[in-house]
C-alpha cells in the first residue's frame, strides 16, 4: 500500500484443488433396486462469435449445356455435353442419360436410364444395344448432393444407323515432303486413313503400275507400304487411293524427278562453239538439282548425244563444225532422276556473228574543274570482240600517273586527272570476214575549267 492511498491492503490467497470424495452409499435396504443420479458441475459455455457466415442455399443443378451427337452406328449412339452453368451450390457428382422411343404422346412415353448404376463422371456416353434404324429421344441430367437436376434434350430424334463418311487421308509433316533415301535403305510409309464404311486402299506407282517388291498392310484405320533395300528403280511417284461407297481420294507422295528447266537462251555463237543459258526448273522434285545435262543433235541425225554436264545454268559447247545446224536441249537432274528435257526453239547455225561497233553514249562533252579526277565510261556493242584504243590529238594515249584506261566486253573506261583542256578520240576496230577493219570513231571532249581564286 502506497502512502496516502485510500485502497485496502492487498491480501494473497493460495488455492488448492481437493480430490472429489468417492460416492459411498450406506444403509441400503437389501433386495431393493434403487435409482441413483449424480449432478455434475456445469461447464462454462463458449462465448458466441459476433460474426456470421453468409452462405447460399443448396439446390439441384441446372441442365447440361450443348447436348449433341458425336457418332451413330446401327446399334449405338454416342452423345456428348458440357457441364451445367449452375451447379446448385454443390459439386456435380455425376450424370444420368435417359432414352425413350418417341410415340407421339409425351404422357405415353417410357423413359429408361441407360447409364450404369455407378455414377457417370464423363461428359460423353455411348448408348448401346439399340435397334437398327430406330429413332430415339435422349435426355441428359446432372446430379449433385441435392438430387437430379433439370434435363437437357438432344436436338431431334437421332437414329441408330451407320454414318457414311467419305474417305480421308491424314498425312503428317514428313510425308508432305519428298521422301529421300539412300540406296539399300528401307522405305516405310505409314498413312492413317478414315472413312465409313472402312475404305479399300490401293498403292500404285507412276501412271498406275502396281508396286513391286512392296509389302502392303491395310486396316480400317491405317495403311502402310514397306520396300526393303531400295534402289534407283524404286524412285518415282507413288499414289495412294482410298475408296468406299461414299467416294474416293488419292494422295501423291514420295520423291520424284525435277521438272524441266525453264526457257533456253542463246547467249553467244562462234564458228566452232555455242553458249547457252536457261532458267531453273519451277519445281525441283523436293530434292536439290545437282547438275544439268546438255544434249546436242546435228541436223539430219536421229539420236541425241550428251554434250556437257554442268552445275550452273549456263554452258558452252565447243568443237562444233562451222556452218552446220545443231539442236540443243537441257535436262535437270537430282538424286531421284533426270527431268524431261527442254529444247531450244530453233536450230542454231554455228558461225561468227558480225555486229558493227555501236556506242551508247548519251553525250560526249564533259566539264570538270582543273585538277579534279574524271572517269569516262563508254558502253558499246561489237561482235567479234573489238580492239579498243584511246587517241589524243591524233596520237595513241599512253598510260601515265595521271591517265589510265581499261576495258571489258561491253565498256571502255578512261580515268585521268585534268589540268588542261584536251580532246580525246576513242577508236573501236573490228575485224570482219573480209579482213577489213570497220572503224567507229567516238569523240569525247573534255573541258577543264580553272578553279576560282580564293
Buried (B, 14 or more C-beta within 10 A) or exposed (E): EEEEEEEEEEEEEEEEEEEEEEEEEEEEEEEEEEEEEEEEEEEEEEEEEEEEEEEEEEBBBBBBBEBEBEBBBBBEBBBBBEBBEBBBBBEBEBBBBBBBBEEEEEEEEEEEEBBEEEEBEEBEBBBEEBEEEBEBBBBBBBBBEBEBBBBBEBEEEBBBBBEEBBBEBEBEEEBEEBBBBEEEEEBEBEBEBBBBBBBBBBBBBEEEEEBEEBEBEBEEEBBBBBBEEBEEEBBBBBBBBBBBEBEBBEBEBBBBBBBBBBEBBBEEBBBBEBBBBBEBBEEBBBBEBEBBBBBBBBEEEEEBEEBBEBEEBEBBBEEBEEEBBBBBBBBBBBBBBBBEBBBBEEEBEBBEEEEBBEBEBEEBEBEBEBEEEBEBEBEBBBBBEBBBBBBBEEEEBEEEEEBBBEBEEEEBEBBBBBEEEBEBBBBBBBBEEEEEEBEBEBEBBBEBEEEEEE
